[in-house]
Structures are given as C-alpha cells and as structure tokens.
C-alpha cells in the first residue's frame, strides 16, 4: 500500500503533466481555462481544486478557474460530467479516454 504522501506526489506530477501538455497545445502566453465539476457531496473536490490551483501557481501559469456544482442530470450533460470531480482544461477532459464519452450522470 502506498503512503498518502506518495499518492499526493503522484497526483501533483499528473496535474503538472496535464498543464504542460495543455500549454503546449495553447501556447505559453495564453490563459488556460480550467473547470472542475463535481457533485456537492464529493469529498475529493476541495483537494482537487487546491491541487489544480497550487500546481498552476508553482508552474507560473495563468488560469481562468471555474467550479461547477453538479446537481442535475441536465447539468451533468451540459458540463460533460463523467465522474466526480471532473477536470477540464480548455474544454477538454484531462482523461483522454473520457473525451469521446457520452454517458454523463450524477450517480
């Protein structure tokens, strides 16, 4: 079993990589649009938001951050919410396999 600190380091590395990839796609000078969508009761939301914001700050990246609380199936579909939390950078889900998914929900 991996320690909590080790998992935090892995999560930080993963988010850092995602930001770097997004910067390469959009150019370093532009602001990245980052959206976190989650169910209100999701315990991973705050740590995820903190990780995203701290990683952007450490990398010196300007982000336009938005949080969306998902409460209905219609919102889930509109915001492409596949699981809680869902993170999107410049409108693209950070999980490449999720980009072609169309089964959104609030379960």
C-alpha positions as CSV (number, residue, x, y, z in Angstrom):
1,X,0.0,0.0,0.0
2,X,1.4,3.4,-1.0
3,X,1.6,6.2,1.6
4,X,-0.8,9.2,1.4
5,X,2.3,11.5,0.8
6,X,3.4,9.3,-2.1
7,X,0.0,9.5,-3.6
8,X,-0.1,13.3,-3.3
9,X,3.3,13.5,-5.1
10,X,1.9,11.3,-7.9
11,X,-1.2,13.4,-8.2
12,X,0.9,16.6,-8.3
13,X,3.0,15.1,-11.0
14,X,0.0,14.1,-13.0
15,X,-1.6,17.5,-12.8
16,X,1.7,19.2,-13.7
17,X,2.0,17.0,-16.8
18,X,-1.5,17.9,-17.8
19,X,-0.8,21.6,-17.5
20,X,2.4,21.2,-19.5
21,X,0.6,19.4,-22.3
22,X,-2.2,22.0,-22.3
23,X,0.3,24.8,-22.5
24,X,2.0,23.1,-25.5
25,X,-1.4,22.9,-27.2
26,X,-2.5,26.5,-26.5
27,X,0.9,28.4,-26.4
28,X,2.6,29.5,-23.2
29,X,1.3,33.1,-23.3
30,X,-2.4,32.4,-23.1
31,X,-4.5,31.8,-20.1
32,X,-5.7,28.3,-19.6
33,X,-9.4,27.8,-18.9
34,X,-9.7,25.2,-16.1
35,X,-13.1,23.9,-14.9
36,X,-13.7,21.5,-12.1
37,X,-17.2,20.0,-12.0
38,X,-18.3,17.8,-9.1
39,X,-21.2,16.6,-7.0
40,X,-21.6,18.8,-4.0
41,X,-21.0,15.9,-1.6
42,X,-17.8,14.8,-3.3
43,X,-15.0,14.7,-0.7
44,X,-12.3,14.9,-3.4
45,X,-13.4,18.3,-4.7
46,X,-11.6,20.6,-2.4
47,X,-8.3,18.7,-2.5
48,X,-8.6,18.6,-6.3
49,X,-9.2,22.3,-6.6
50,X,-6.3,23.0,-4.3
51,X,-4.0,20.8,-6.3
52,X,-5.0,22.4,-9.6
53,X,-4.6,25.9,-8.3
54,X,-1.3,25.2,-6.5
55,X,0.2,23.4,-9.4
56,X,-0.7,26.3,-11.8
57,X,0.8,28.7,-9.3
58,X,4.0,26.7,-9.0
59,X,4.3,26.5,-12.8
60,X,3.7,30.2,-13.1
61,X,0.6,29.5,-15.3
62,X,-2.3,31.9,-15.6
63,X,-5.6,30.1,-15.3
64,X,-9.2,31.1,-15.6
65,X,-10.7,28.8,-12.9
66,X,-14.4,27.8,-12.7
67,X,-16.1,25.5,-10.3
68,X,-19.4,23.9,-11.2
69,X,-21.6,22.1,-8.6
70,X,-23.5,19.4,-10.5
71,X,-27.0,18.8,-9.1
72,X,-29.0,17.6,-12.1
73,X,-28.6,15.2,-15.0
74,X,-29.0,18.2,-17.3
75,X,-26.0,19.9,-15.7
76,X,-24.0,16.7,-15.9
77,X,-24.7,16.5,-19.6
78,X,-24.0,20.2,-20.2
79,X,-20.7,20.1,-18.3
80,X,-19.7,16.7,-19.6
81,X,-19.5,15.4,-16.0
82,X,-18.3,11.8,-16.1
83,X,-17.3,11.4,-12.5
84,X,-16.7,13.5,-9.5
85,X,-14.6,15.5,-9.8
86,X,-14.3,16.1,-13.5
87,X,-11.4,18.4,-14.6
88,X,-11.3,20.1,-17.9
89,X,-8.5,22.2,-19.4
90,X,-9.5,24.4,-22.3
91,X,-12.8,22.5,-22.6
92,X,-11.0,19.1,-22.8
93,X,-11.3,16.4,-20.1
94,X,-7.9,15.7,-18.6
95,X,-8.6,12.0,-19.1
96,X,-8.1,11.3,-22.9
97,X,-10.3,8.3,-22.9
98,X,-13.2,10.4,-21.4
99,X,-13.2,12.9,-24.3
100,X,-15.3,10.6,-26.5
101,X,-17.7,9.5,-23.8
102,X,-21.4,10.5,-23.8
103,X,-22.7,8.8,-20.7
104,X,-22.9,11.7,-18.2
105,X,-24.6,11.5,-14.8
106,X,-24.8,12.3,-11.2
107,X,-24.8,8.8,-9.7
